[in-house]
Amino acid sequence: MKILIAIAVASLATYAFILGGCAKKNDTPEAVKQGVIRDLATKFDMTKMDVIVDSVSFSDKEANATVTFAVKGGSASDGMTMNYVMERHDDGQWYIKSRASATSAAAPAVGAPGEGATSATGSQSTLPPGHPALGQ
């Protein structure tokens, strides 16, 4: 009887160790999203934002993530996209290590009325006829 209990305890300990190791890795877009929200919530009211992980690539304890922020219920195309380097700590959670760059989907175009203009993100756009020039 004692042998069976010892085997059961050893099996449970092994199972818990395996699960614990898997849980610490946590290489999922959702885990990265939660890390971004947690880190930014110290500075911003994240309850008013939709956070979308557009893409993420994992490499050991780091991840490169492209994340779009939009007003809750709004369109992601009107949001802002940020590139983050994330770091997985020993607790298995992802933390922002650095911010690589930012683009705005709704960046205003700069140029003469009706002419092609380049936005802050470098994309080409055309202003409607008679529209006043932006950025002057």
N, CA, C and O atoms as CSV, one atom per row, in Angstrom:
chain,resi,resn,atom,element,x,y,z
A,1,MET,N,N,0.822,-1.181,0.000
A,1,MET,CA,C,0.000,0.000,0.000
A,1,MET,C,C,0.873,1.254,0.000
A,1,MET,O,O,0.605,2.194,-0.748
A,2,LYS,N,N,1.930,1.272,0.847
A,2,LYS,CA,C,2.814,2.419,0.905
A,2,LYS,C,C,3.537,2.612,-0.426
A,2,LYS,O,O,3.810,3.743,-0.830
A,3,ILE,N,N,3.840,1.531,-1.091
A,3,ILE,CA,C,4.516,1.601,-2.388
A,3,ILE,C,C,3.596,2.265,-3.413
A,3,ILE,O,O,4.047,3.100,-4.197
A,4,LEU,N,N,2.315,1.904,-3.413
A,4,LEU,CA,C,1.361,2.501,-4.342
A,4,LEU,C,C,1.209,4.000,-4.086
A,4,LEU,O,O,1.133,4.784,-5.032
A,5,ILE,N,N,1.166,4.398,-2.838
A,5,ILE,CA,C,1.051,5.822,-2.492
A,5,ILE,C,C,2.314,6.562,-2.942
A,5,ILE,O,O,2.224,7.666,-3.480
A,6,ALA,N,N,3.475,5.969,-2.726
A,6,ALA,CA,C,4.733,6.595,-3.132
A,6,ALA,C,C,4.786,6.750,-4.651
A,6,ALA,O,O,5.245,7.777,-5.150
A,7,ILE,N,N,4.323,5.742,-5.387
A,7,ILE,CA,C,4.300,5.823,-6.851
A,7,ILE,C,C,3.323,6.908,-7.306
A,7,ILE,O,O,3.626,7.680,-8.215
A,8,ALA,N,N,2.162,6.963,-6.677
A,8,ALA,CA,C,1.168,7.977,-7.031
A,8,ALA,C,C,1.712,9.380,-6.771
A,8,ALA,O,O,1.546,10.267,-7.607
A,9,VAL,N,N,2.351,9.590,-5.637
A,9,VAL,CA,C,2.920,10.904,-5.303
A,9,VAL,C,C,4.023,11.264,-6.291
A,9,VAL,O,O,4.095,12.403,-6.752
A,10,ALA,N,N,4.879,10.307,-6.616
A,10,ALA,CA,C,5.963,10.554,-7.571
A,10,ALA,C,C,5.394,10.882,-8.947
A,10,ALA,O,O,5.903,11.765,-9.637
A,11,SER,N,N,4.344,10.178,-9.346
A,11,SER,CA,C,3.708,10.441,-10.641
A,11,SER,C,C,3.101,11.838,-10.673
A,11,SER,O,O,3.257,12.563,-11.655
A,12,LEU,N,N,2.419,12.213,-9.614
A,12,LEU,CA,C,1.824,13.541,-9.547
A,12,LEU,C,C,2.897,14.636,-9.549
A,12,LEU,O,O,2.730,15.675,-10.187
A,13,ALA,N,N,3.987,14.396,-8.837
A,13,ALA,CA,C,5.073,15.373,-8.805
A,13,ALA,C,C,5.691,15.542,-10.192
A,13,ALA,O,O,5.983,16.660,-10.615
A,14,THR,N,N,5.885,14.435,-10.893
A,14,THR,CA,C,6.425,14.483,-12.247
A,14,THR,C,C,5.465,15.218,-13.173
A,14,THR,O,O,5.892,16.053,-13.971
A,15,TYR,N,N,4.198,14.923,-13.078
A,15,TYR,CA,C,3.174,15.560,-13.901
A,15,TYR,C,C,3.136,17.065,-13.631
A,15,TYR,O,O,3.052,17.859,-14.568
A,16,ALA,N,N,3.197,17.458,-12.370
A,16,ALA,CA,C,3.192,18.877,-12.000
A,16,ALA,C,C,4.444,19.572,-12.530
A,16,ALA,O,O,4.372,20.711,-12.990
A,17,PHE,N,N,5.585,18.898,-12.469
A,17,PHE,CA,C,6.831,19.456,-12.974
A,17,PHE,C,C,6.749,19.681,-14.476
A,17,PHE,O,O,7.178,20.721,-14.975
A,18,ILE,N,N,6.202,18.713,-15.194
A,18,ILE,CA,C,6.059,18.837,-16.651
A,18,ILE,C,C,5.112,19.977,-16.997
A,18,ILE,O,O,5.415,20.796,-17.864
A,19,LEU,N,N,3.981,20.033,-16.331
A,19,LEU,CA,C,3.027,21.117,-16.581
A,19,LEU,C,C,3.618,22.468,-16.210
A,19,LEU,O,O,3.416,23.447,-16.929
A,20,GLY,N,N,4.320,22.536,-15.138
A,20,GLY,CA,C,4.948,23.784,-14.711
A,20,GLY,C,C,5.957,24.273,-15.729
A,20,GLY,O,O,6.028,25.470,-16.008
A,21,GLY,N,N,6.727,23.370,-16.279
A,21,GLY,CA,C,7.696,23.741,-17.301
A,21,GLY,C,C,7.029,24.243,-18.560
A,21,GLY,O,O,7.505,25.201,-19.169
A,22,CYS,N,N,5.937,23.618,-18.964
A,22,CYS,CA,C,5.211,24.043,-20.156
A,22,CYS,C,C,4.537,25.385,-19.927
A,22,CYS,O,O,4.520,26.238,-20.814
A,23,ALA,N,N,3.988,25.568,-18.750
A,23,ALA,CA,C,3.280,26.809,-18.458
A,23,ALA,C,C,4.247,27.993,-18.435
A,23,ALA,O,O,3.864,29.107,-18.792
A,24,LYS,N,N,5.481,27.768,-18.026
A,24,LYS,CA,C,6.443,28.854,-17.959
A,24,LYS,C,C,6.833,29.341,-19.337
A,24,LYS,O,O,7.179,30.514,-19.484
A,25,LYS,N,N,6.794,28.494,-20.356
A,25,LYS,CA,C,7.196,28.924,-21.688
A,25,LYS,C,C,6.165,29.897,-22.251
A,25,LYS,O,O,6.531,31.015,-22.614
A,26,ASN,N,N,4.914,29.522,-22.337
A,26,ASN,CA,C,3.811,30.418,-22.665
A,26,ASN,C,C,4.033,31.230,-23.938
A,26,ASN,O,O,3.785,32.435,-23.938
A,27,ASP,N,N,4.489,30.609,-25.014
A,27,ASP,CA,C,4.757,31.297,-26.272
A,27,ASP,C,C,3.500,31.368,-27.128
A,27,ASP,O,O,3.357,30.626,-28.100
A,28,THR,N,N,2.593,32.264,-26.761
A,28,THR,CA,C,1.354,32.435,-27.513
A,28,THR,C,C,1.098,33.927,-27.734
A,28,THR,O,O,1.521,34.752,-26.924
A,29,PRO,N,N,0.412,34.277,-28.821
A,29,PRO,CA,C,0.039,35.683,-29.028
A,29,PRO,C,C,-0.784,36.240,-27.865
A,29,PRO,O,O,-0.624,37.404,-27.497
A,30,GLU,N,N,-1.655,35.427,-27.289
A,30,GLU,CA,C,-2.482,35.890,-26.163
A,30,GLU,C,C,-1.619,36.246,-24.962
A,30,GLU,O,O,-1.899,37.230,-24.278
A,31,ALA,N,N,-0.571,35.463,-24.687
A,31,ALA,CA,C,0.322,35.757,-23.568
A,31,ALA,C,C,1.084,37.061,-23.802
A,31,ALA,O,O,1.291,37.838,-22.870
A,32,VAL,N,N,1.497,37.295,-25.042
A,32,VAL,CA,C,2.175,38.540,-25.389
A,32,VAL,C,C,1.208,39.713,-25.237
A,32,VAL,O,O,1.580,40.760,-24.706
A,33,LYS,N,N,-0.023,39.543,-25.697
A,33,LYS,CA,C,-1.051,40.588,-25.567
A,33,LYS,C,C,-1.258,40.951,-24.097
A,33,LYS,O,O,-1.314,42.130,-23.750
A,34,GLN,N,N,-1.371,39.951,-23.243
A,34,GLN,CA,C,-1.570,40.206,-21.820
A,34,GLN,C,C,-0.372,40.951,-21.219
A,34,GLN,O,O,-0.540,41.805,-20.348
A,35,GLY,N,N,0.830,40.625,-21.685
A,35,GLY,CA,C,2.020,41.328,-21.209
A,35,GLY,C,C,2.025,42.792,-21.625
A,35,GLY,O,O,2.369,43.666,-20.828
A,36,VAL,N,N,1.647,43.060,-22.862
A,36,VAL,CA,C,1.571,44.443,-23.348
A,36,VAL,C,C,0.532,45.217,-22.548
A,36,VAL,O,O,0.797,46.329,-22.092
A,37,ILE,N,N,-0.649,44.630,-22.378
A,37,ILE,CA,C,-1.720,45.300,-21.624
A,37,ILE,C,C,-1.278,45.569,-20.192
A,37,ILE,O,O,-1.475,46.672,-19.682
A,38,ARG,N,N,-0.686,44.578,-19.539
A,38,ARG,CA,C,-0.247,44.740,-18.151
A,38,ARG,C,C,0.785,45.861,-18.029
A,38,ARG,O,O,0.684,46.709,-17.143
A,39,ASP,N,N,1.778,45.863,-18.925
A,39,ASP,CA,C,2.835,46.873,-18.836
A,39,ASP,C,C,2.317,48.277,-19.143
A,39,ASP,O,O,2.719,49.237,-18.486
A,40,LEU,N,N,1.436,48.410,-20.126
A,40,LEU,CA,C,0.940,49.733,-20.511
A,40,LEU,C,C,-0.152,50.251,-19.578
A,40,LEU,O,O,-0.399,51.456,-19.524
A,41,ALA,N,N,-0.804,49.356,-18.849
A,41,ALA,CA,C,-1.881,49.761,-17.941
A,41,ALA,C,C,-1.372,50.641,-16.805
A,41,ALA,O,O,-2.167,51.308,-16.142
A,42,THR,N,N,-0.074,50.656,-16.571
A,42,THR,CA,C,0.477,51.533,-15.539
A,42,THR,C,C,0.482,52.983,-16.002
A,42,THR,O,O,0.588,53.897,-15.184
A,43,LYS,N,N,0.366,53.201,-17.330
A,43,LYS,CA,C,0.406,54.564,-17.884
A,43,LYS,C,C,-0.873,54.971,-18.601
A,43,LYS,O,O,-1.178,56.159,-18.704
A,44,PHE,N,N,-1.624,53.988,-19.097
A,44,PHE,CA,C,-2.795,54.273,-19.919
A,44,PHE,C,C,-4.002,53.486,-19.427
A,44,PHE,O,O,-3.858,52.438,-18.799
A,45,ASP,N,N,-5.195,54.003,-19.720
A,45,ASP,CA,C,-6.430,53.286,-19.413
A,45,ASP,C,C,-6.691,52.295,-20.545
A,45,ASP,O,O,-7.318,52.635,-21.548
A,46,MET,N,N,-6.212,51.089,-20.376
A,46,MET,CA,C,-6.295,50.072,-21.433
A,46,MET,C,C,-7.713,49.533,-21.616
A,46,MET,O,O,-7.983,48.838,-22.596
A,47,THR,N,N,-8.620,49.842,-20.691
A,47,THR,CA,C,-10.003,49.376,-20.839
A,47,THR,C,C,-10.706,50.088,-21.982
A,47,THR,O,O,-11.759,49.642,-22.437
A,48,LYS,N,N,-10.132,51.195,-22.453
A,48,LYS,CA,C,-10.726,51.953,-23.555
A,48,LYS,C,C,-10.101,51.606,-24.900
A,48,LYS,O,O,-10.404,52.227,-25.919
A,49,MET,N,N,-9.220,50.600,-24.889
A,49,MET,CA,C,-8.487,50.241,-26.099
A,49,MET,C,C,-8.722,48.787,-26.483
A,49,MET,O,O,-8.831,47.908,-25.628
A,50,ASP,N,N,-8.796,48.558,-27.786
A,50,ASP,CA,C,-8.718,47.202,-28.314
A,50,ASP,C,C,-7.252,46.961,-28.642
A,50,ASP,O,O,-6.617,47.789,-29.295
A,51,VAL,N,N,-6.718,45.845,-28.199
A,51,VAL,CA,C,-5.322,45.492,-28.438
A,51,VAL,C,C,-5.308,44.244,-29.306
A,51,VAL,O,O,-5.842,43.201,-28.926
A,52,ILE,N,N,-4.687,44.363,-30.483
A,52,ILE,CA,C,-4.664,43.264,-31.447
A,52,ILE,C,C,-3.213,42.907,-31.748
A,52,ILE,O,O,-2.453,43.749,-32.225
A,53,VAL,N,N,-2.828,41.670,-31.474
A,53,VAL,CA,C,-1.485,41.205,-31.831
A,53,VAL,C,C,-1.564,40.757,-33.288
A,53,VAL,O,O,-2.103,39.696,-33.602
A,54,ASP,N,N,-1.011,41.597,-34.172
A,54,ASP,CA,C,-1.057,41.309,-35.609
A,54,ASP,C,C,-0.125,40.167,-35.982
A,54,ASP,O,O,-0.469,39.308,-36.793
A,55,SER,N,N,1.057,40.170,-35.379
A,55,SER,CA,C,2.006,39.080,-35.627
A,55,SER,C,C,2.988,39.017,-34.465
A,55,SER,O,O,3.230,40.007,-33.774
A,56,VAL,N,N,3.539,37.840,-34.272
A,56,VAL,CA,C,4.547,37.653,-33.229
A,56,VAL,C,C,5.446,36.496,-33.629
A,56,VAL,O,O,4.984,35.475,-34.138
A,57,SER,N,N,6.746,36.675,-33.388
A,57,SER,CA,C,7.693,35.579,-33.617
A,57,SER,C,C,8.495,35.399,-32.335
A,57,SER,O,O,8.928,36.366,-31.708
A,58,PHE,N,N,8.680,34.148,-31.967
A,58,PHE,CA,C,9.340,33.805,-30.715
A,58,PHE,C,C,10.730,33.259,-30.982
A,58,PHE,O,O,10.946,32.519,-31.941
A,59,SER,N,N,11.675,33.633,-30.120
A,59,SER,CA,C,13.032,33.132,-30.202
A,59,SER,C,C,13.575,33.033,-28.782
A,59,SER,O,O,14.011,34.030,-28.205
A,60,ASP,N,N,13.545,31.828,-28.223
A,60,ASP,CA,C,13.989,31.572,-26.858
A,60,ASP,C,C,13.193,32.425,-25.879
A,60,ASP,O,O,11.989,32.213,-25.737
A,61,LYS,N,N,13.818,33.379,-25.202
A,61,LYS,CA,C,13.131,34.198,-24.199
A,61,LYS,C,C,12.739,35.572,-24.737
A,61,LYS,O,O,12.375,36.456,-23.961
A,62,GLU,N,N,12.807,35.763,-26.054
A,62,GLU,CA,C,12.405,37.028,-26.653
A,62,GLU,C,C,11.349,36.794,-27.722
A,62,GLU,O,O,11.240,35.712,-28.300
A,63,ALA,N,N,10.573,37.849,-27.963
A,63,ALA,CA,C,9.565,37.803,-29.020
A,63,ALA,C,C,9.496,39.169,-29.670
A,63,ALA,O,O,9.600,40.194,-28.996
A,64,ASN,N,N,9.322,39.179,-30.976
A,64,ASN,CA,C,9.085,40.409,-31.718
A,64,ASN,C,C,7.611,40.428,-32.065
A,64,ASN,O,O,7.111,39.527,-32.739
A,65,ALA,N,N,6.914,41.459,-31.603
A,65,ALA,CA,C,5.467,41.521,-31.783
A,65,ALA,C,C,5.060,42.823,-32.453
A,65,ALA,O,O,5.578,43.892,-32.129
A,66,THR,N,N,4.129,42.719,-33.388
A,66,THR,CA,C,3.497,43.873,-34.001
A,66,THR,C,C,2.098,43.935,-33.415
A,66,THR,O,O,1.310,42.999,-33.553
A,67,VAL,N,N,1.796,45.056,-32.756
A,67,VAL,CA,C,0.552,45.195,-32.003
A,67,VAL,C,C,-0.175,46.454,-32.466
A,67,VAL,O,O,0.423,47.526,-32.567
A,68,THR,N,N,-1.478,46.314,-32.749
A,68,THR,CA,C,-2.295,47.458,-33.130
A,68,THR,C,C,-3.193,47.840,-31.968
A,68,THR,O,O,-3.801,46.985,-31.324
A,69,PHE,N,N,-3.268,49.144,-31.710
A,69,PHE,CA,C,-4.138,49.702,-30.674
A,69,PHE,C,C,-5.206,50.534,-31.369
A,69,PHE,O,O,-4.894,51.371,-32.216
A,70,ALA,N,N,-6.453,50.305,-31.014
A,70,ALA,CA,C,-7.554,51.080,-31.567
A,70,ALA,C,C,-8.512,51.417,-30.437
A,70,ALA,O,O,-8.553,50.736,-29.412
A,71,VAL,N,N,-9.284,52.480,-30.642
A,71,VAL,CA,C,-10.307,52.841,-29.667
A,71,VAL,C,C,-11.293,51.689,-29.579
A,71,VAL,O,O,-11.688,51.128,-30.601
A,72,LYS,N,N,-11.691,51.332,-28.365
A,72,LYS,CA,C,-12.603,50.205,-28.126
A,72,LYS,C,C,-13.795,50.286,-29.082
A,72,LYS,O,O,-14.502,51.293,-29.117
A,73,GLY,N,N,-14.011,49.229,-29.848
A,73,GLY,CA,C,-15.115,49.153,-30.789
A,73,GLY,C,C,-14.853,49.846,-32.115
A,73,GLY,O,O,-15.676,49.773,-33.028
A,74,GLY,N,N,-13.706,50.520,-32.230
A,74,GLY,CA,C,-13.367,51.223,-33.464
A,74,GLY,C,C,-12.697,50.297,-34.461
A,74,GLY,O,O,-12.556,49.095,-34.233
A,75,SER,N,N,-12.298,50.880,-35.549
A,75,SER,CA,C,-11.648,50.119,-36.609
A,75,SER,C,C,-10.143,50.050,-36.371
A,75,SER,O,O,-9.516,51.046,-36.011
A,76,ALA,N,N,-9.581,48.885,-36.570
A,76,ALA,CA,C,-8.136,48.727,-36.422
A,76,ALA,C,C,-7.394,49.577,-37.450
A,76,ALA,O,O,-6.263,49.994,-37.204
A,77,SER,N,N,-8.024,49.839,-38.605
A,77,SER,CA,C,-7.379,50.652,-39.637
A,77,SER,C,C,-7.216,52.099,-39.194
A,77,SER,O,O,-6.405,52.827,-39.766
A,78,ASP,N,N,-7.968,52.531,-38.188
A,78,ASP,CA,C,-7.832,53.881,-37.642
A,78,ASP,C,C,-6.925,53.909,-36.422
A,78,ASP,O,O,-6.778,54.948,-35.778
A,79,GLY,N,N,-6.325,52.784,-36.106
A,79,GLY,CA,C,-5.515,52.673,-34.901
A,79,GLY,C,C,-4.058,52.996,-35.127
A,79,GLY,O,O,-3.673,53.551,-36.156
A,80,MET,N,N,-3.262,52.639,-34.154
A,80,MET,CA,C,-1.830,52.859,-34.175
A,80,MET,C,C,-1.145,51.506,-34.006
A,80,MET,O,O,-1.548,50.696,-33.171
A,81,THR,N,N,-0.119,51.273,-34.798
A,81,THR,CA,C,0.613,50.006,-34.738
A,81,THR,C,C,1.984,50.234,-34.126
A,81,THR,O,O,2.710,51.153,-34.504
A,82,MET,N,N,2.321,49.378,-33.174
A,82,MET,CA,C,3.616,49.461,-32.496
A,82,MET,C,C,4.338,48.127,-32.658
A,82,MET,O,O,3.716,47.066,-32.701
A,83,ASN,N,N,5.651,48.207,-32.745
A,83,ASN,CA,C,6.490,47.008,-32.773
A,83,ASN,C,C,7.213,46.920,-31.435
A,83,ASN,O,O,7.860,47.874,-31.004
A,84,TYR,N,N,7.098,45.774,-30.790
A,84,TYR,CA,C,7.702,45.582,-29.471
A,84,TYR,C,C,8.667,44.407,-29.500
A,84,TYR,O,O,8.460,43.421,-30.207
A,85,VAL,N,N,9.720,44.541,-28.717
A,85,VAL,CA,C,10.560,43.403,-28.375
A,85,VAL,C,C,10.120,43.032,-26.965
A,85,VAL,O,O,10.220,43.834,-26.037
A,86,MET,N,N,9.636,41.814,-26.823
A,86,MET,CA,C,9.140,41.324,-25.539
A,86,MET,C,C,10.162,40.357,-24.953
A,86,MET,O,O,10.937,39.735,-25.679
A,87,GLU,N,N,10.150,40.240,-23.626
A,87,GLU,CA,C,11.062,39.331,-22.934
A,87,GLU,C,C,10.266,38.481,-21.953
A,87,GLU,O,O,9.482,39.000,-21.158
A,88,ARG,N,N,10.477,37.154,-22.019
A,88,ARG,CA,C,9.815,36.246,-21.077
A,88,ARG,C,C,10.677,36.116,-19.830
A,88,ARG,O,O,11.836,35.706,-19.899
A,89,HIS,N,N,10.100,36.468,-18.699
A,89,HIS,CA,C,10.814,36.369,-17.419
A,89,HIS,C,C,10.643,34.978,-16.825
A,89,HIS,O,O,9.925,34.142,-17.374
A,90,ASP,N,N,11.302,34.741,-15.708
A,90,ASP,CA,C,11.261,33.432,-15.056
A,90,ASP,C,C,9.867,33.054,-14.583
A,90,ASP,O,O,9.584,31.874,-14.378
A,91,ASP,N,N,8.977,34.054,-14.403
A,91,ASP,CA,C,7.611,33.743,-13.993
A,91,ASP,C,C,6.752,33.264,-15.163
A,91,ASP,O,O,5.575,32.950,-14.985
A,92,GLY,N,N,7.347,33.208,-16.374
A,92,GLY,CA,C,6.634,32.723,-17.557
A,92,GLY,C,C,5.847,33.796,-18.273
A,92,GLY,O,O,5.257,33.522,-19.319
A,93,GLN,N,N,5.816,35.017,-17.744
A,93,GLN,CA,C,5.052,36.087,-18.368
A,93,GLN,C,C,5.947,36.947,-19.259
A,93,GLN,O,O,7.156,37.050,-19.048
A,94,TRP,N,N,5.310,37.563,-20.266
A,94,TRP,CA,C,6.007,38.425,-21.206
A,94,TRP,C,C,5.966,39.864,-20.717
A,94,TRP,O,O,4.944,40.327,-20.209
A,95,TYR,N,N,7.084,40.570,-20.873
A,95,TYR,CA,C,7.215,41.970,-20.477
A,95,TYR,C,C,7.811,42.745,-21.644
A,95,TYR,O,O,8.610,42.207,-22.411
A,96,ILE,N,N,7.422,44.006,-21.776
A,96,ILE,CA,C,7.982,44.845,-22.834
A,96,ILE,C,C,9.446,45.124,-22.502
A,96,ILE,O,O,9.769,45.642,-21.433
A,97,LYS,N,N,10.314,44.773,-23.428
A,97,LYS,CA,C,11.743,45.046,-23.280
A,97,LYS,C,C,12.079,46.378,-23.959
A,97,LYS,O,O,12.799,47.206,-23.403
A,98,SER,N,N,11.540,46.571,-25.179
A,98,SER,CA,C,11.746,47.830,-25.887
A,98,SER,C,C,10.662,48.003,-26.937
A,98,SER,O,O,9.991,47.054,-27.345
A,99,ARG,N,N,10.520,49.242,-27.353
A,99,ARG,CA,C,9.582,49.566,-28.419
A,99,ARG,C,C,10.410,49.856,-29.654
A,99,ARG,O,O,11.289,50.718,-29.626
A,100,ALA,N,N,10.139,49.150,-30.730
A,100,ALA,CA,C,10.964,49.280,-31.921
A,100,ALA,C,C,10.557,50.475,-32.786
A,100,ALA,O,O,11.424,51.237,-33.212
A,101,SER,N,N,9.263,50.658,-33.056
A,101,SER,CA,C,8.810,51.762,-33.901
A,101,SER,C,C,7.303,51.867,-33.825
A,101,SER,O,O,6.629,51.008,-33.256
A,102,ALA,N,N,6.785,52.939,-34.410
A,102,ALA,CA,C,5.341,53.152,-34.386
A,102,ALA,C,C,4.874,53.689,-35.724
A,102,ALA,O,O,5.594,54.434,-36.389
A,103,THR,N,N,3.675,53.312,-36.116
A,103,THR,CA,C,3.028,53.888,-37.288
A,103,THR,C,C,1.579,54.145,-36.944
A,103,THR,O,O,0.998,53.471,-36.094
A,104,SER,N,N,1.009,55.113,-37.604
A,104,SER,CA,C,-0.396,55.430,-37.389
A,104,SER,C,C,-1.143,55.164,-38.674
A,104,SER,O,O,-0.764,55.665,-39.733
A,105,ALA,N,N,-2.183,54.393,-38.592
A,105,ALA,CA,C,-2.975,54.088,-39.776
A,105,ALA,C,C,-3.671,55.329,-40.293
A,105,ALA,O,O,-3.994,55.406,-41.478
A,106,ALA,N,N,-3.909,56.298,-39.428
A,106,ALA,CA,C,-4.628,57.508,-39.810
A,106,ALA,C,C,-3.702,58.721,-39.850
A,106,ALA,O,O,-4.145,59.835,-39.573
A,107,ALA,N,N,-2.427,58.530,-40.188
A,107,ALA,CA,C,-1.489,59.645,-40.228
A,107,ALA,C,C,-1.909,60.630,-41.305
A,107,ALA,O,O,-2.214,60.226,-42.427
A,108,PRO,N,N,-1.928,61.926,-40.977
A,108,PRO,CA,C,-2.353,62.914,-41.958
A,108,PRO,C,C,-1.360,63.037,-43.095
A,108,PRO,O,O,-0.154,62.888,-42.899
A,109,ALA,N,N,-1.876,63.311,-44.294
A,109,ALA,CA,C,-1.032,63.515,-45.455
A,109,ALA,C,C,-0.604,64.968,-45.513
A,109,ALA,O,O,-1.331,65.860,-45.076
A,110,VAL,N,N,0.590,65.201,-46.058
A,110,VAL,CA,C,1.116,66.544,-46.173
A,110,VAL,C,C,1.382,66.821,-47.633
A,110,VAL,O,O,2.067,66.040,-48.294
A,111,GLY,N,N,0.854,67.920,-48.155
A,111,GLY,CA,C,1.082,68.287,-49.549
A,111,GLY,C,C,0.085,69.329,-49.986
A,111,GLY,O,O,-0.763,69.756,-49.202
A,112,ALA,N,N,0.183,69.742,-51.240
A,112,ALA,CA,C,-0.723,70.744,-51.782
A,112,ALA,C,C,-2.084,70.115,-52.049
A,112,ALA,O,O,-2.178,68.909,-52.278
A,113,PRO,N,N,-3.161,70.943,-52.018
A,113,PRO,CA,C,-4.499,70.405,-52.247
A,113,PRO,C,C,-4.593,69.653,-53.560
A,113,PRO,O,O,-4.139,70.135,-54.598
A,114,GLY,N,N,-5.182,68.473,-53.509
A,114,GLY,CA,C,-5.415,67.679,-54.706
A,114,GLY,C,C,-4.191,66.981,-55.249
A,114,GLY,O,O,-4.312,66.194,-56.188
A,115,GLU,N,N,-3.017,67.234,-54.701
A,115,GLU,CA,C,-1.801,66.588,-55.173
A,115,GLU,C,C,-1.519,65.355,-54.346
A,115,GLU,O,O,-2.024,65.211,-53.233
A,116,GLY,N,N,-0.714,64.468,-54.894
A,116,GLY,CA,C,-0.279,63.321,-54.110
A,116,GLY,C,C,0.517,63.809,-52.919
A,116,GLY,O,O,1.303,64.749,-53.045
A,117,ALA,N,N,0.338,63.215,-51.814
A,117,ALA,CA,C,1.042,63.629,-50.602
A,117,ALA,C,C,1.553,62.394,-49.894
A,117,ALA,O,O,0.994,61.306,-50.031
A,118,THR,N,N,2.607,62.570,-49.146
A,118,THR,CA,C,3.173,61.449,-48.402
A,118,THR,C,C,2.813,61.612,-46.943
A,118,THR,O,O,3.046,62.666,-46.351
A,119,SER,N,N,2.238,60.559,-46.357
A,119,SER,CA,C,1.869,60.606,-44.941
A,119,SER,C,C,3.096,60.382,-44.082
A,119,SER,O,O,4.180,60.095,-44.590
A,120,ALA,N,N,2.922,60.515,-42.783
A,120,ALA,CA,C,4.026,60.303,-41.838
A,120,ALA,C,C,4.549,58.881,-41.914
A,120,ALA,O,O,5.693,58.622,-41.538
A,121,THR,N,N,3.725,57.951,-42.398
A,121,THR,CA,C,4.155,56.552,-42.499
A,121,THR,C,C,4.806,56.255,-43.840
A,121,THR,O,O,5.267,55.138,-44.075
A,122,GLY,N,N,4.845,57.274,-44.741
A,122,GLY,CA,C,5.489,57.078,-46.030
A,122,GLY,C,C,4.553,56.592,-47.108
A,122,GLY,O,O,5.001,56.336,-48.226
A,123,SER,N,N,3.267,56.454,-46.821
A,123,SER,CA,C,2.334,55.988,-47.840
A,123,SER,C,C,1.864,57.163,-48.681
A,123,SER,O,O,1.793,58.291,-48.192
A,124,GLN,N,N,1.549,56.911,-49.920
A,124,GLN,CA,C,1.122,57.938,-50.862
A,124,GLN,C,C,-0.392,58.080,-50.793
A,124,GLN,O,O,-1.105,57.077,-50.765
A,125,SER,N,N,-0.899,59.326,-50.765
A,125,SER,CA,C,-2.333,59.537,-50.754
A,125,SER,C,C,-2.662,60.778,-51.568
A,125,SER,O,O,-1.776,61.584,-51.855
A,126,THR,N,N,-3.923,60.938,-51.942
A,126,THR,CA,C,-4.381,62.087,-52.688
A,126,THR,C,C,-5.476,62.772,-51.901
A,126,THR,O,O,-6.426,62.136,-51.445
A,127,LEU,N,N,-5.330,64.096,-51.744
A,127,LEU,CA,C,-6.345,64.868,-51.042
A,127,LEU,C,C,-7.497,65.151,-51.999
A,127,LEU,O,O,-7.282,65.271,-53.205
A,128,PRO,N,N,-8.714,65.259,-51.479
A,128,PRO,CA,C,-9.851,65.569,-52.343
A,128,PRO,C,C,-9.700,66.956,-52.954
A,128,PRO,O,O,-9.066,67.819,-52.346
A,129,PRO,N,N,-10.263,67.200,-54.139
A,129,PRO,CA,C,-10.176,68.518,-54.756
A,129,PRO,C,C,-10.724,69.593,-53.818
A,129,PRO,O,O,-11.789,69.413,-53.226
A,130,GLY,N,N,-10.004,70.708,-53.679
A,130,GLY,CA,C,-10.429,71.814,-52.852
A,130,GLY,C,C,-10.098,71.662,-51.375
A,130,GLY,O,O,-10.360,72.570,-50.587
A,131,HIS,N,N,-9.526,70.527,-50.991
A,131,HIS,CA,C,-9.156,70.304,-49.585
A,131,HIS,C,C,-7.961,71.177,-49.245
A,131,HIS,O,O,-6.994,71.212,-50.007
A,132,PRO,N,N,-8.002,71.889,-48.112
A,132,PRO,CA,C,-6.835,72.704,-47.727
A,132,PRO,C,C,-5.623,71.828,-47.453
A,132,PRO,O,O,-5.750,70.682,-47.023
A,133,ALA,N,N,-4.447,72.386,-47.710
A,133,ALA,CA,C,-3.204,71.654,-47.474
A,133,ALA,C,C,-3.067,71.355,-45.996
A,133,ALA,O,O,-3.434,72.183,-45.163
A,134,LEU,N,N,-2.546,70.185,-45.654
A,134,LEU,CA,C,-2.328,69.788,-44.281
A,134,LEU,C,C,-0.879,69.997,-43.905
A,134,LEU,O,O,0.009,69.876,-44.748
A,135,GLY,N,N,-0.635,70.309,-42.653
A,135,GLY,CA,C,0.718,70.397,-42.136
A,135,GLY,C,C,1.439,71.678,-42.476
A,135,GLY,O,O,2.654,71.756,-42.289
A,136,GLN,N,N,0.735,72.700,-42.973
A,136,GLN,CA,C,1.406,73.966,-43.303
A,136,GLN,C,C,0.952,75.062,-42.401
A,136,GLN,O,O,1.408,76.198,-42.531
